[in-house]
Structures are given as C-alpha cells and as structure tokens.
Amino acid sequence: MNAVAVEGVWKYYGDFPALRGINLEVAPGACLALLGRNGAGKTTLLRIIAGFSRPGRGSVRIEGVDAREAATRSRIGVLGHGISLYDELSALENLALFGRLYNLPDPKKAALEWLERTGLERVRNGLVREFSRGMRQRLAVARAFLHNPPVLLLDEPFTALDDRAIAVLQTLLREALQRGSTILMSTHQLREALELATHVALLSRGRLAHHGERTPEMLADPGWLYTHYGEA
Amino acid sequence: MTGFLRQTLVIAHKDLRAELRTKEAINASFSFALVILLLFSFAFDPSAEELRLISGGLLWIVFAFAGALILNRSFARELPNDCLDALVGSPVSRAALLLGKSLANFALLMAVEFVCFPVFGIFYNVRWTTQFWPLMLVLALGTWGLTIVGTMFSALTVNIRLREVMLPLLVYPLMIPGLMAAMQLSSHLIAGNPLAGDILVWLRLLVAFDVIFTALALALIETVLVG
C-alpha cells in the first residue's frame, strides 16, 4: 500500500484549473521533492493531500484511507507557508496545545523535548510574537514533528531558515526517513531538497511533467530537471 | 465522548487564554455595551412604565451588537500565521472545534452581560434582581443561541474581506425568533413577574431555538470549514 496516493486530482479556482488530472503515488519511507515554478500548483496539491481543501475531481488516500478522516489527520504532520502558531501564546504553550490536540500522552514533556531539539528551550516561555522569523520557523518545524507523524507534508520548509536551522531541519528529516516516515516536500531550494529526496516530481502549469527516482544528474545539476522536463 | 469533551475544552481554553492576553474583543465589547447603555439613558429618560416595556429589547439589542464584536474575532483570530489550517489539519473533530469556540465566546459575552446589568440598574433606576435566577436562565439561553449561531457564521465569513459587516447581516435575521423570546422573557422578569403562565411559551421557543440551531451548526461545520 502506498503512503500517499493521488488519483486524477483536478482543482479549479473559478474557471482556472490549478491542477489538471494529477496522478501521484509515494511509497512508504520515500522522500519526494515536489518541484515546479511559482504557480505550478505545488501548494494547492499539498493542501489537498493535507485535507485542507477538497479537490474538484479525483481522490487522495493516505495509507489507504481518505485524507480527511480524523484518524488519518493524526498521522500527518504539515508545515505550510504560515507557521500555524499563536502569536499571543508562548512557545511552550503553543506546542503543548498541539500536543493535546494530537492526544499525546504527555503533551508538556513532548513540547519541552522538541523545544530542546530545535534550540528554543531558553525562550520556551517567550511569546511567539516576540520571536525572530528564524525562531518562529524553527518552532513551526517542532509543531509539525511533535507527534512523530508517519507522513510529513512540507511546503517550502527551508524558507527563512538560517544555515544552522537548515542543518537542524535536514537532521530531523533524515531521522524521520530512518524511522520509515514518508516525506513530501515542495521547495525552490533544489540543492537542499535533492540531497534528501529519493524521488522527484515536477509540476508544470498544474500538470505532472515528471515523476521518478532522483538521479545523479539531478544532484550534480539541480536545474537539470527544469531543462529536460520543465517550461522553457 | 470523553475525547470529544476534552478537545472542546482544549479549544475553549486556548481561545480564552489568547483573548485574555490581548483583550482585543472583550475591551471593545465592554466599551461598546456601556456606551450604548449610557447614551440610551441620557437620550430617552424613559418612565417606569415605558421601561417595563422596553427593558428586554434595550438590553438584548446591546448584547447582540456587543456580541458581534466578540464573535467576529472568533475565527478571525485563526487567520494570522494560518492557524486555522493547523486546527483543521489536526485530528480534532470539527464539531468540537465549533463547540469549543462557542463556549469561549459564551463565557466572554456572559462576562460583558454581567457588567451591563448593574450599569443598567443604576442608570435606569431599575431593581432587576427581583427574579434573579430565572433572569440568569434566560440570559444563559439567549446568549447560547447568539453565540452558537454567531460562531458558526464567524467560520463561514472568516475568509470574506467584509466579514465585520457580513456577520451581523447574516446572524441578526436568523436570530429574530431567539432574540424576540429573550426580549419578551427579560422584560417580563425585570418587571418582577414570575416565570409562569403564558410567558412560558417564549421560554419553550428559546429552548427550541437553541436546540435546533446547535444541532444544525454541529452538523454543518465540517462543510463550512473544508467545503
């Protein structure tokens, strides 16, 4: 059974088809880099897979179950464009809140562990609105990983991170892959993504232009995929 | 059921904590309610008989408008940083999400109303405590009707640019039966009459309104949030 199965997904914004018949399968334990120019449909596809948005046509299944079932939602970790954290709550309160929402046995302990792992334990009682952009992004990473989800959906996860934070995120992603988690990651930072990816999918104007294993050519020249399969 | 209740309380607690830190909605709502009560008292100076007739209407109009300020913030609070996505993407039942937010709004609006009653009593020279507990029952039932309908429409209008205008436009027409019942009952009780006889028809209407709209809101929230 595939970890993620997208079948014939179309999505319209008004009359404009943002996604045109996407078929995509991701095996358990794979790391898929979802690439494409701005407006290609990457975020729309990730939002549909995460269950935030309903496709116009087609279906999405996570580990064989409808993506919008409550049981499925607890098996997904999402890191989107927004950090999805409350500015008026502290870092610890935010993570403990999501720990409770995900029914973790000891939400506060899990929150403290992840604050330490992301280097934010010193500011655990600081309000999120007082954090720098990089700190907010690290806290968002902690929120997405908090419940150790088997499927991770990451929308441009390296954006706004400094070198140290990128290294922390890459370590966390490698650990997740070693645990057997499945990762779907959209990004414009090709080098960082391709270092981790086992598979690559390229979206072009709402269509799946390419889907396959990551090859040595891609790693040597991150622009190779766009040259061969993308738009001019 | 325990899990559902726990999720509901987690959401309610989160909303109350966030609101009490910023005090954005409750300060605006308090100020608005007090100003309207004071302005009405200076503008009309009603006699005891006129007051007996209009007290319920006056109070519930103030509560409804002050409540809109709280209700508007309910889902709008989730927009910065895309927090609504995180809530919708979590395993929390959407019905628990709505109920938790409604409970938080209910607590905030009740707090505003508790302050309004003594102010009303002083400025309009009314002994409103004669039927205190029946009046509290009506207050709770009316406020629940307002918050469950208002919170539902707060979710519906959260992505609309003119949501501050749209929310009252959508909520008030639907609230007419509930508000009418609450107004009639409040006027009756503030005048010192007991909750008995013909007036019970309005109480039944208010209870039915709450039950029907709570059930409808819980059934429809999934469609409203995810489409």
Interface residues (C-beta under 8 A of the other chain):
Chain A: R47 A50 G51 F52 S53 R54 R68 A70 A71 R73 S74 I76 V78 G80 H81 G82 I83 S84 L85 Y86 D87 E88 L89 E93 L97 F98 R100 L101 Y102 N103 R143
Chain B: G3 R6 Q7 V10 K14 R17 A18 R21 T22 P80 N81 D82 C83 D85 A86 L87 V88 G89 S90 P91 V92 S93 V226 G227
